[in-house]
Amino acid sequence: MRSTLPKVLHRVGGRTLLDAVLDTARGVSPSRVVAVIGAGREKVESALAGRDVTIVVQDPPLGTGDAARQALSALNGSGPVVILSGDAPLLTAATVGRLIERRREKDLDLAFLTFRPPDPGDLGRIVRDSRGRVRRIVEARNATARESRLAEANAGVYCFSASALRGALAKLVANRSTNEFYLTDAVEILASAGGAVEAVEADDWREGWGVNTRRDLAAAEEIERRRCLERALDAGATIVDPATTRIGAQVRFEPDAIVHPFVCLEGTTVVEEGSEVLAFTRVVDSKIGPGAVVGPHCEIEGAEIGARARVGPFARLRPGSVLEKDVRVGNFVETKKAVLREGAKALHLSYLGDAEIGAGANIGAGVITCNYDGVRKHRTSIGEGAFVGSDSQLVAPVTVGKGAYVGAGSTITRDVPDGDLAVTRTPQKNLAGWAAKRRRKERGQT
């Protein structure tokens, strides 16, 4: 990869390769997940922190067969064992589930996944006998000319019975040239001993794509982008310009959502019926309600946008922002852990952090909730129907009551009761004739 970053921490479709594989694993409801890690493990361990994953360290790295041995030592169950590769981010849980079901239905020792990419290149080939039974997997570098022409390739996804896996791993022999143990040899070990081994071909060859180089990574990104676009279109969304739109694997669409050019949707984002995301907007782990309009040039992360709300242009909603229905957040407004109740408006140049804005309240241009005292964050509460005039600062913790008014340019440090007007401006003074006197002075006249 020519990178200081471990391969599995590179990203495809907004997720690391590791996250993509773990999401696939979780999708088949395993009783336990074991991650075998080696090179660059400190960074990988950090990425796995807080997850329900058992970590096993392979040191020294002695190949995929040895990695499987290390993992098996952490398992004590008798159920089937699924083995996935950390660099195959396009595999789906549905395909793994089909593999598991095939092994169960036929009581196989091993069911493993194959695929037929346009160019198998250096992938292992599936060797069958005259009756079509799987005999072995031959690595590309060891393949004969005839074997190199075989189109069916190994996807590196296996579902073993626990007993068959233990038996096969015990019989693995180190490769003479590399001194490594290859899991692919388990196929020949089981097949030659009369074991029940079956190759299951993926419905979509793209699921078998692995990442070993930057070129592979770029190709995986394009494949994932295309697959996600297909899912969005099949769900009934309108993608105005598919070539410039990026959609993550976990993004979900409802019918008649519209996405404009140069939009990036990532994480667990949900784009609901009839909503619209305009150009040059990025949305991560957020919900866009029915009929809402976002953008252009907005940054939305960890936010909920209610029905018929309007956001932007050039707005930023940070994590914890909740906009109820018919809310309007406009030009250059930033929110963070802020709840804006139904029909509230903040249309220009405001920062609303750690705040609750009541239904129908109006926040004027340049209003700031001063939520941080240098040590702790504090909350601002603005009541239903309140009006906060332009260029005001609300120094938290503070409450502006229901139907209260704050005069423009005020700095509010004490609670404003319901229905009151708070003004902290210095009284204005007009000095008659001052400008003319200044001009005379500048010309040297008395």
Residue pairs with C-beta under 8 A, 6 or more apart in sequence:
1 7
1 10
1 212
1 213
1 214
1 217
2 214
3 10
5 40
5 43
6 39
6 40
6 41
6 43
6 44
7 17
7 86
7 87
7 211
7 212
8 16
8 17
8 18
8 21
8 44
8 86
8 87
9 16
9 17
9 18
9 43
9 44
9 47
10 16
10 17
10 211
10 217
11 17
12 20
12 89
12 90
12 211
12 217
12 220
12 221
12 224
13 20
13 89
13 221
13 224
13 225
13 228
13 246
13 247
13 248
13 249
13 266
14 246
14 248
14 249
14 264
14 266
14 267
14 284
15 23
15 89
15 248
15 249
15 250
16 47
17 86
17 87
17 88
17 89
17 211
18 44
18 47
18 48
18 86
20 89
20 90
20 249
21 84
21 85
21 86
21 88
21 89
21 91
22 33
22 51
22 53
23 93
23 249
23 250
24 84
24 91
24 92
24 93
24 96
25 33
25 82
25 84
25 93
25 96
26 33
26 93
27 92
27 93
27 94
27 96
27 97
28 82
28 93
28 96
28 97
28 100
30 82
31 77
31 79
32 54
32 75
32 77
33 52
33 53
33 54
34 53
34 54
34 55
34 56
34 71
34 74
34 75
35 44
35 48
35 53
35 54
35 55
35 56
35 86
36 56
36 57
36 58
36 67
36 68
36 70
36 71
37 44
37 45
37 48
37 55
37 56
37 57
37 58
38 57
38 58
38 59
38 61
38 67
39 61
41 57
45 55
48 55
54 74
56 70
56 71
56 73
56 74
57 70
58 66
58 67
58 70
61 67
61 180
62 174
62 179
62 180
62 181
63 174
63 175
63 178
63 180
63 181
63 182
63 183
64 180
64 181
64 182
64 183
64 184
65 169
65 172
65 180
65 181
65 182
65 183
65 185
65 186
66 180
66 181
67 183
68 83
68 165
68 169
68 183
68 186
69 169
69 181
71 83
72 81
72 165
72 166
72 169
75 81
75 162
77 162
78 162
78 163
79 162
80 100
80 103
80 104
80 159
80 160
80 161
80 162
81 159
81 160
81 161
81 162
81 165
82 96
82 99
82 100
82 157
82 158
82 159
83 157
83 158
83 159
83 160
83 183
84 91
84 96
84 156
84 157
85 156
85 157
85 210
87 210
87 211
87 212
88 155
88 156
88 157
88 207
88 208
88 209
88 210
88 211
89 211
89 220
89 224
90 206
90 207
90 208
90 209
90 220
90 223
90 224
90 227
91 113
91 155
91 157
91 207
91 208
92 207
95 113
95 157
95 202
95 203
95 204
95 207
96 157
96 159
98 200
99 111
99 112
99 113
99 157
99 159
99 200
100 111
100 159
102 108
102 111
102 159
102 198
102 200
103 110
103 111
103 159
103 160
103 161
103 198
106 196
106 198
107 196
108 159
108 161
108 196
108 197
108 198
109 160
109 161
109 164
109 190
109 195
109 196
109 197
110 158
110 159
110 160
110 161
110 164
110 165
110 168
110 186
110 187
110 190
110 195
110 196
110 197
110 198
111 158
111 159
111 197
111 198
111 199
111 200
112 154
112 155
112 157
112 158
112 159
112 187
112 197
112 198
112 199
112 200
113 155
113 156
113 157
113 158
113 199
113 200
113 201
113 202
113 207
113 208
114 126
114 152
114 153
114 154
114 155
114 199
114 200
114 201
114 202
114 208
115 152
115 153
115 155
115 201
115 202
115 205
115 207
115 208
116 151
116 152
116 153
116 201
116 205
117 123
117 153
117 205
117 208
117 209
118 205
120 140
120 150
120 151
120 153
121 140
122 140
122 141
123 140
123 153
123 154
123 210
124 137
124 138
124 139
124 140
124 153
124 154
124 184
125 137
125 138
125 140
125 143
125 147
125 148
125 150
125 152
125 153
125 154
126 134
126 137
126 150
126 152
126 153
126 154
126 199
127 134
127 135
127 136
127 137
127 138
127 147
127 150
128 134
128 135
129 135
133 191
133 197
134 187
134 191
134 197
134 198
134 199
135 188
135 191
135 192
136 184
136 187
136 188
136 191
137 154
137 184
137 187
137 188
138 147
139 182
139 184
140 148
143 150
152 199
152 201
153 208
154 184
155 202
155 207
155 208
156 208
156 210
157 208
158 183
158 186
160 168
160 186
164 190
164 195
165 186
167 190
168 186
168 189
168 190
169 186
171 189
172 181
172 182
172 185
172 186
172 189
173 181
173 185
174 180
174 181
175 181
175 182
187 197
190 197
191 197
202 208
206 223
206 227
209 216
209 219
209 220
209 223
210 216
211 217
211 220
224 249
225 246
225 247
227 249
228 247
228 248
228 249
228 251
229 239
229 242
229 245
229 247
231 247
231 253
232 239
232 247
232 251
232 253
232 259
233 239
235 252
235 253
235 254
235 255
236 253
236 254
236 255
236 256
236 257
237 253
237 254
237 255
237 256
237 257
237 258
237 259
237 271
238 256
238 257
238 258
238 259
239 245
239 259
240 258
240 259
240 260
240 261
241 260
241 261
241 262
244 261
244 262
245 259
245 261
245 262
245 263
245 264
245 265
246 263
246 264
246 265
246 266
247 259
247 265
248 265
248 266
248 267
248 269
250 267
250 268
250 269
251 265
251 266
251 267
251 268
251 269
251 270
251 271
252 268
252 269
252 270
252 271
253 270
253 271
254 270
254 271
254 272
254 273
254 290
255 273
256 273
256 274
257 271
257 272
257 273
257 274
257 275
257 276
257 277
257 288
258 275
258 276
258 277
259 265
259 271
259 276
259 277
260 276
260 277
260 278
260 279
260 295
260 296
261 279
262 279
262 280
263 277
263 278
263 279
263 280
263 281
263 282
263 283
263 295
264 281
264 282
264 283
265 271
265 277
265 282
265 283
266 282
266 283
266 284
266 285
267 284
267 285
267 286
268 285
269 283
269 284
269 285
269 286
269 287
269 288
270 286
270 287
270 288
271 277
271 283
271 288
272 287
272 288
272 289
272 290
272 292
273 290
273 291
274 290
274 291
275 288
275 289
275 290
275 291
275 292
275 293
275 294
276 292
276 293
276 294
277 283
277 288
277 294
277 295
278 293
278 294
278 295
278 296
278 298
278 312
278 313
279 295
279 296
279 297
280 295
280 296
280 297
281 294
281 295
281 296
281 297
281 298
281 299
281 300
281 312
282 298
282 299
282 300
283 294
283 298
283 300
283 301
284 300
284 301
284 302
285 301
285 302
285 319
286 300
286 301
286 302
286 303
286 304
286 305
286 317
287 303
287 304
287 305
288 294
288 300
288 305
289 304
289 305
289 306
289 307
289 308
289 309
289 325
290 307
290 308
291 307
291 308
292 305
292 306
292 307
292 308
292 309
292 310
292 311
293 309
293 310
293 311
294 300
294 305
294 310
294 311
294 312
295 311
295 312
295 313
296 312
296 313
297 312
297 313
297 314
298 311
298 312
298 313
298 314
298 315
298 316
298 317
299 315
299 316
299 317
300 311
300 316
300 317
301 317
301 318
301 319
302 318
302 319
302 320
302 321
303 317
303 318
303 319
303 320
303 321
303 322
303 323
303 335
304 321
304 322
304 323
305 311
305 317
305 323
305 327
306 322
306 323
306 324
306 325
306 326
306 327
306 342
307 325
307 326
308 325
308 326
309 323
309 324
309 325
309 326
309 327
309 328
309 329
310 327
310 328
310 329
310 330
311 317
311 323
311 328
311 329
312 329
312 330
312 331
313 330
313 331
314 331
314 332
315 329
315 330
315 331
315 332
315 333
315 334
316 333
316 334
316 335
317 323
317 329
317 334
317 335
318 334
318 335
318 336
318 337
319 336
319 337
320 336
320 337
320 338
321 335
321 336
321 337
321 338
321 339
321 340
322 338
322 339
322 340
323 329
323 335
323 340
324 339
324 340
324 341
324 342
324 343
324 344
324 359
325 342
325 343
326 342
326 343
327 340
327 341
327 342
327 343
327 344
327 345
328 344
328 345
328 346
328 347
329 335
329 340
329 345
329 346
329 347
330 345
330 346
330 347
330 348
331 347
331 348
331 349
332 348
332 349
333 346
333 347
333 348
333 349
333 350
333 351
333 352
334 350
334 351
334 352
334 353
335 346
335 351
335 352
335 353
335 355
336 352
336 353
336 354
337 353
337 354
337 355
338 352
338 353
338 354
338 355
338 356
338 357
338 369
339 355
339 356
339 357
340 346
340 352
340 357
341 356
341 357
341 358
341 359
341 360
341 361
341 384
342 359
342 360
343 359
343 360
344 357
344 358
344 359
344 360
344 361
344 362
344 363
345 361
345 362
345 363
346 352
346 357
346 363
346 367
347 363
347 365
348 364
348 365
348 366
349 365
349 366
350 363
350 364
350 365
350 366
350 367
350 368
351 367
351 368
351 369
352 363
352 367
352 369
352 380
353 369
353 371
353 372
353 377
354 369
354 371
354 377
354 378
354 379
354 380
354 396
355 369
355 371
355 379
355 380
355 381
355 382
355 396
356 379
356 380
356 381
356 382
357 363
357 382
358 381
358 382
358 383
358 384
358 385
358 386
358 402
359 384
359 385
360 384
360 385
361 382
361 383
361 384
361 385
361 386
361 387
361 388
362 386
362 387
362 388
363 382
363 388
364 387
364 388
364 389
364 390
364 391
364 392
364 408
365 390
365 391
366 390
366 391
366 392
367 388
367 389
367 390
367 391
367 392
367 393
367 394
368 392
368 393
368 394
369 380
369 394
369 396
370 393
370 394
370 395
370 396
371 377
371 378
371 379
371 380
371 396
372 378
377 396
378 396
378 397
379 396
379 397
380 394
380 396
380 397
380 398
380 399
380 400
381 398
381 399
381 400
382 388
382 394
382 399
382 400
383 399
383 400
383 401
383 402
383 403
383 404
383 418
384 402
384 403
385 402
385 403
386 400
386 401
386 402
386 403
386 404
386 405
386 406
387 404
387 405
387 406
388 394
388 400
388 405
388 406
389 405
389 406
389 407
389 408
389 409
389 410
390 408
390 409
391 408
391 409
392 406
392 407
392 408
392 409
392 410
392 411
392 412
393 410
393 411
393 412
394 400
394 406
394 412
395 411
395 412
395 413
398 412
398 413
398 414
398 415
398 416
399 415
399 416
400 406
400 412
400 415
400 416
400 422
401 415
401 416
401 417
401 418
401 419
401 420
402 418
402 419
403 418
403 419
404 416
404 417
404 418
404 419
404 420
404 421
404 422
405 420
405 421
405 422
406 412
406 416
406 421
406 422
406 423
407 421
407 422
407 423
407 424
407 425
408 425
409 425
410 422
410 423
410 424
410 425
411 424
412 422
412 424
416 422
440 446
